[in-house]
Amino acid sequence: MTVTKQAATEFKRMIESRSLSGSTRVRVGVEPVAGETTLRLFVAFEDQPSAGDDDVVASEGVEVVMDKHLRHYMGEVNIDFVQSAGQGDFVLRRIAEAAH
C-alpha cells in the first residue's frame, strides 16, 4: 500500500479540522454500494492501535491502516486524493491499474 502526498496532506487536514489527537490513524476500506456491484472507499479515524491483521503505512506524518485481508484481496494499492471541479475524492487504485 502506498499513499500519495496529496492524500496524506488531505488526511492531515481532516484530522486537524476535527481536532483529533496527533496519534489518530486513518483507516481505509471498502464497502458495497447499495444496489450495485461496485465498492466505495471509506475513510475512518481511530486512536486505538491497529490489530495484528492490519497493514500500516506512514506517509507525510500520517499513519494509514488497511485490513490485511482486504489488502490481500485488492493486491498492491495506491491511495490518492484527486480534485475536480472544486470537489475532492480519495481514490484507491490497484498498482497495476495506476501504471496504465
Backbone as a ProteinNet text record, in pm:
[ID]
protein_1_A
[PRIMARY]
MTVTKQAATEFKRMIESRSLSGSTRVRVGVEPVAGETTLRLFVAFEDQPSAGDDDVVASEGVEVVMDKHLRHYMGEVNIDFVQSAGQGDFVLRRIAEAAH
[TERTIARY]
85.4	0	89.3	57.5	127.1	24.1	67.8	-18.5	49.6	-20.3	39.5	49.7	134.4	149.6	16.7	-58.3	-187.5	-286	-290.2	-380.9	-338.2	-208.5	-159.4	-188.7	-170.5	-199	-346.5	-435	-578.9	-617.6	-558	-584.1	-545.5	-428	-382.5	-479	-525.1	-619	-748.3	-796.9	-919	-900.6	-786.4	-757.5	-754	-684.7	-674.3	-809.1	-889.6	-1018.8	-1116.6	-1096.2	-1181.3	-1122.1	-1009.9	-939.9	-910.6	-869.3	-834.7	-690.5	-655.7	-522.5	-416.7	-292.7	-181.1	-154.5	-208.6	-187.3	-298	-390.2	-500.8	-449	-499.2	-467.1	-586	-556.7	-660.8	-682.1	-803.7	-836.1	-908.9	-860.8	-928.8	-979.5	-1090.8	-1150.5	-1249.9	-1320.1	-1423.4	-1552.9	-1663.1	-1795	-1879.3	-1973.7	-2056.9	-2148.9	-2178.2	-2274.4	-2409.6	-2510.5	-2642.8	-2695.9	-2737.1	-2797.4	-2698.9	-2568.5	-2467.8	-2365.9	-2284.8	-2179.4	-2044.5	-2044.9	-1920.7	-1896	-1774.3	-1734.6	-1697.5	-1722.6	-1689.5	-1582.4	-1484.7	-1379.7	-1437	-1404.9	-1443.3	-1319	-1331	-1222.3	-1278.1	-1205.6	-1244.8	-1121.1	-1142.1	-1031.7	-1036	-918	-912.7	-786.4	-800.5	-687.4	-627.8	-699.1	-653	-544.5	-450.9	-350.7	-419.1	-361.1	-421.8	-403.3	-493.5	-485.6	-371.4	-331.8	-223.9	-256.5	-383.9	-421.9	-439.7	-364.6	-368	-232.8	-235.3	-115.9	-115.4	-0.8	10.9	121.3	90.9	188.2	193.4	314.5	332.9	372.2	300.8	328.7	305	406.9	393.6	339.5	377.7	336	199.9	139.7	9	22.7	-36.8	-39.9	-173.5	-164	-281.8	-289.1	-407	-427.4	-526.8	-494.9	-586.5	-581.6	-697.1	-704.7	-624.7	-541.5	-458.2	-540.2	-657.6	-741.7	-789.1	-827.3	-866.5	-746.9	-634.7	-512.7	-476.5	-493.2	-466	-562.9	-689.1	-790.3	-762.8	-727.2	-706.2	-569.8	-472.4	-337	-269	-162.4	-88.8	-170.8	-196.6	-282.6	-213.1	-264.3	-219.1	-341	-326.9	-434.9	-398.6	-487.2	-461.8	-580.4	-560	-667.3	-670.1	-784.9	-797.6	-903.8	-870.7	-966.2	-1012.1	-1142	-1200	-1322.2	-1330.3	-1444.9	-1473.7	-1368.2	-1385.1	-1418.6	-1425.6	-1455.6	-1339.7	-1319.9	-1213.1	-1262.8	-1195.9	-1230.2	-1102.9	-1107.7	-1000	-1023.4	-916.5	-923.8	-829.8	-879.6	-799.5	-776.3	-650	-617	-524.8	-550.5	-455.2	-331.6	-213.9	-89	-80.9	-122.4	-118.7	-204.4	-319.8	-406.8	-343.8	-275.7	-217	-105.9	-41.8	67.6	18.9	-109	-162.7	-214.2
-117.4	0	122.7	217.1	344.4	455.9	569.5	685.1	805	872.5	988.9	1105.1	1199.5	1318.9	1394.1	1400.1	1469.6	1404.1	1270.9	1200.6	1221.6	1210.3	1230	1371.7	1469.3	1608.6	1626.9	1566.5	1577.4	1503.6	1387	1315.7	1404.2	1468	1555.7	1672.3	1730	1841.5	1796.8	1678.2	1626.8	1601.2	1545.9	1519.9	1651.4	1751.1	1881.1	1951.8	1946.1	2015.1	1953.9	1828.1	1760.3	1765.6	1835	1847.9	1711.8	1615.6	1482.8	1483.5	1387	1382.9	1352.4	1385.5	1360.8	1214	1128.1	983.8	917.7	997.6	944	879.8	761.4	690.6	698.1	685.6	685.9	542.2	493.3	359.2	373.5	301.5	299.3	158.6	151.7	23.5	44.1	-60.8	-51.5	-107.5	-56.4	-103.9	-113.5	-205.5	-219.2	-99.1	-67.8	37	-32.2	14.4	-49.1	-56.3	-176.1	-195.9	-200.3	-197.6	-200.2	-310	-338.4	-438.3	-371.5	-241.5	-168.4	-151	-114.4	-86.6	60.4	116.8	256.6	260.3	347	366.6	440.3	395.2	471.7	507.2	615.6	665.6	681.7	630.5	645.6	683.7	739.4	781.6	702.5	660.1	581.6	614.2	608.9	633	503.7	394.4	267.5	207.7	135.9	66.6	-31.9	-50.8	-142.3	-286.3	-370.9	-513.3	-575.5	-694.2	-763	-798.6	-787.7	-821.5	-696.6	-591.1	-466.9	-438.6	-375.1	-316.9	-169.6	-117.3	22.4	87	202.7	277.4	419.1	468.6	607.6	688.3	799.9	884.5	1029.6	1112.2	1255.6	1283.2	1201.3	1223	1166.4	1087.6	1027.1	876.1	803.9	658.2	615.2	535	486	335.2	287.4	147.6	82.6	-40.9	-118.8	-263.9	-326.2	-466.4	-552	-641.9	-726.2	-814.9	-857.7	-941.6	-863.6	-738.5	-653.5	-628.5	-600	-575.9	-698.3	-816.5	-939.8	-951.6	-919.4	-925.7	-821.8	-700.7	-590.6	-596.9	-659.7	-655.7	-526.5	-493.2	-370.8	-249.9	-156.6	-42.9	90.3	193	330.2	412.4	492.8	580.2	721.9	786.9	921.3	1010.5	1141	1238.7	1320.6	1322.1	1386.7	1495.5	1615.2	1724.5	1751.4	1776.6	1806.6	1893.8	2003.1	2094.1	2137.5	2166.9	2217.3	2112.5	1986.9	1879.1	1781.4	1717.3	1620.2	1486	1381.9	1245.8	1164.9	1073.2	975.9	865.9	819.2	716.4	603.6	482.1	363.1	292	281.3	217.2	99.2	-5.7	-115.4	-64.1	-101.3	-50.9	-86.6	-206	-245.7	-152.7	-104.4	-12.9	125.5	168.6	302	315.4	205.5	208.8	224.9	198.4	207.9	344.6
0	0	0	-89.6	-91	-78.7	-29.7	-11	-76.3	-166.6	-231	-133.2	-167.5	-84.8	-75.4	-185.7	-186.1	-88.7	-87.9	3.4	148.2	175.2	311.8	360.2	273.6	310.2	343	264.4	289.9	417.8	443.3	568.5	687.4	680	788.8	807.9	697.4	706	775	740.6	800.6	950.5	988.3	1130.1	1207.5	1152.5	1219.6	1227.4	1121	1120.5	1220	1255.5	1353.2	1493.7	1508	1637.3	1699.6	1615.7	1664.5	1714.1	1795.5	1854.1	1748.5	1781	1690.1	1666.3	1751.8	1735.3	1652.4	1599.8	1520.7	1393.8	1366.1	1242.2	1149	1020.3	918.5	873.6	885.8	837	705.1	604.7	475.1	450	381.8	348.7	235.8	204.8	102.3	157.3	102.6	140.1	13.6	9.9	-110.1	-126.6	-250.8	-283.7	-302.5	-228.8	-233.5	-376.6	-415.1	-545.4	-661.3	-631.8	-737.6	-708.8	-806.7	-788.4	-763.3	-737.5	-713.6	-564.5	-532.9	-395.5	-383.4	-266.5	-238.7	-129.7	-147.1	-47.7	72.1	193.1	310.9	390.2	463.7	547.4	687.7	786.9	926.8	1006.6	1124	1208.4	1337.9	1385.9	1509.8	1588.3	1720	1809.7	1862.4	1845.6	1900.8	1812	1873.8	1792.3	1698.9	1583.9	1487.8	1534	1489.2	1520.8	1441.5	1478.1	1409.6	1266.6	1228.6	1091.8	1005.6	1037.5	961.6	897.3	781.2	720.8	759.8	798.8	838.2	755.3	696	618	673	699	740.4	617.5	596	481.2	518.5	502.4	528.6	668.4	766.6	904.3	940.4	852.7	879	868.6	965.4	956.6	896.5	790.4	720.7	742.2	780.4	818	721.4	679.6	596.4	644.1	652.8	691.5	593.1	646.1	559.9	467.1	512	426.7	304.1	326	213.7	123	182.3	105.1	21	78.3	4	-114.4	-91.3	-196.3	-305.7	-264.7	-359.2	-428.4	-362.3	-415.7	-373.5	-440	-406.7	-453.1	-361.8	-393.7	-364.8	-429.5	-410.5	-371.4	-266	-221.3	-261.5	-334.6	-385.8	-350.8	-361.4	-346	-473.1	-540.4	-670	-661.5	-712.5	-714.3	-856.1	-868.9	-998.3	-976.7	-1049.8	-1042	-897.9	-822.8	-686.8	-582.6	-621.4	-527.3	-525.1	-410.7	-398.7	-351.9	-396.8	-357.1	-338.7	-243	-229.5	-331.3	-390.7	-492.8	-453.4	-459.2	-430.8	-563.5	-602.4	-730.5	-706.8	-779.5	-780.8	-853.3	-804	-861.1	-1010.2	-1047.7	-1188.2	-1272.8	-1217.5	-1289.7	-1299.4	-1191.2	-1188	-1292.5	-1329.4	-1425.1	-1568	-1594.8	-1731	-1763.6
[MASK]
++++++++++++++++++++++++++++++++++++++++++++++++++++++++++++++++++++++++++++++++++++++++++++++++++++

